Every structure is written in structure tokens, then in C-alpha cells.
Amino acid sequence: MNVITSIPKFADRHAYKHDLAPDGREALAHMLIIPEHGIAGFIYPSLRGGGTAKVRTTLFGPGLGEEIHEEIEGEAPDLDFDDWRFGPLEMAIVEPHHKVELRWKGERIQFEGRYEAAYPVYAFSSHPDGLPPYYGDDRTEQHGRVTGQLTVDGKTFEVNGWLVRDHSWGPRVWGLNQHYKWFHAVTAEASIHYFEMQSFGRRHLQGYLVKDGRMTHLVDAEYDYTFDEKMMQQTFDSTVFDDEGRTARVECKAFANIRLDFDPITYLCEAPVTVTIDGVPGAGWCEFCWNKDYYNFAQQHVGKYGQ
């Protein structure tokens, strides 16, 4: 990761478990993007402040006959992320913010792979505006390569591609977002992330650009997108602007979709995507969060008014 940046290096200790309030939550999302096999999904360990652990793996996409979800929850107050062993998930942080080993030994899903960061980790606390306090004490985002094998119902797929790794800790009040866009795009030459939240009538946007060997904060992003009849995003094109006056152009096309119901107030509409950044091909992820009442109403009108 030979990247020049003025953003301070994030301490290695933040790769591990943090002290949480009783209502706090800590999670690590590993977003698998495998367009060559028509498969996407995530491996997702999380902890609650009271000592409850949960692990979940979800897979979906045209390469599968159906969505597959495997999940286990239980008490595990002594777990940490350095050597996680709970349920079907084994995870080891080999090198903080750089190398991770993952194994999932489920009933229908088995995965064994290794993640290696391709670009520096980005902490939201490094930005002058920080993270909205209802969405965590802090969070990090990072892009890297994943290699390994994924087996689904006895069929094995070789995996050698991009992975988005997200780590968050602290409060998580999903429903305070009227809407948000959580966006990732990565190629061998560039890396882009931004998180645009809309809450209390305000817009909060934060993220980074890695381009030409420099990592910088974003100051703005413009975008346009299209929906299908279910109001799931199908294309997403964006231009980002950093604090040095640089821009980058991203064009995305979804190769799969899923709607997740993690919260009583909001839906998460997921779109793993193939991308180009300034013409160079890569992969990414585009998640839209919607208030359920708004989404259920707007979906009826998306064909006429939503494009």
C-alpha cells in the first residue's frame, strides 16, 4: 500500500474489540463481490455491549438458485476479533488493518479465504466532521483483495477478487436515517468510499479518494441512478470531489440485488456492482437505506416518477 496521505494513521488497537456501553454494538462486515460467478454476500460477526455475539453469512445473486442465510446468536462475553471462534465462523486478524483469515463452516455455505488490504484503512474520526453519534463512536472502511474457496451446497467456486471490509462500534440507531447511501468502488488504480446520511433534515457526507497514489478526504459527491420495478438500484454513476480539487468518475452496474430487514423502521437495499473508475474496471457495493413507510409507498410510483 504505497499511498501518500495527510490523513493520520489509525492506531492498530482499533482493529480489535472496543469497550461498549450496554446498548452498544460492534460489527465487522466482509462484503464478498464475485461477479464472475454471479454471487455476492457478506460474512458478518457482531457483538453487543451485554456480551451477546452473532454471526451471519448471506449469499445471493444469479449464480445461486435462491438467497441463502446462515445465522447463530448466543452469549460469548470474552470474544475478540483477533481470534474469533463462535458458531460456524473462525476469524483471525493476522496483521491489524492489513491481513485477515476467514473460515465459515456452515450447513450449506463453507468459505475459507484470506483478505489482504490493497489501500489504507479510513477512519471516520479522521475527518473534521466525524461520524454522526447515533451511528457509532467510530467506523472504518477499507478495500482489499480476497482469495480462497467458496462452497455452496457442495459446489465449489474459486474466489480471487475485491472485498469491502467495514468495522463499526458504538450506538446504532438505524431509524434516525431518513435515507442513506453507503457506496464503495475499487480498482487496481483507485479506491473510493462515501457515506451520505440524511437525518434531522440535514445531509452528512464523508469519505475518501485514493487516486494517483494519494489518499484524500472527499468534500462532495454527485450521482445519478436507476431503479427496477421493485425500487432496487440497477445503475449508479457518480463523480466525487476531494479536498485537493481532484475529481474521479465512477460508473456502476448491479449484477445482483437483495433487500434486508435488519431493523423495524428501515430497509437496506443492496447492490453489489461492477464498476469503472475513470475507465478502469473493478468492483464495488451500493447500499441504500430507506424508511419502510416511505419505501412501501414510493415503490408503487417508482416506474412513473422515480427514474
Secondary structure, 3 states (H helix, E strand, C coil): CCCEECCCCCCHHHHCCCCCCCCCEEEEEEEEEEHHHCEEEEEEEEEECCCEEEEEEEEECCCCCCCEEEEEEEECCCCCCCEEEECCEEEEEEECCCEEEEEEECCCEEEEEEEEECCCCEEHHHCCCCCCHHHCCEEEEEEEEEEEEEEECCEEEEEEEEEEEEEEEECCCHHHCCEEEEEEEEECCEEEEEEEEEECCEEEEEEEEEECCEEEEEEEEEEEEEECCCCCEEEEEEEEEECCCCEEEEEEEECCCEEECCCCCEEEEEEEEEEEECCEEEEEEEEEEEEHHHHHHHHHHHHHHCC
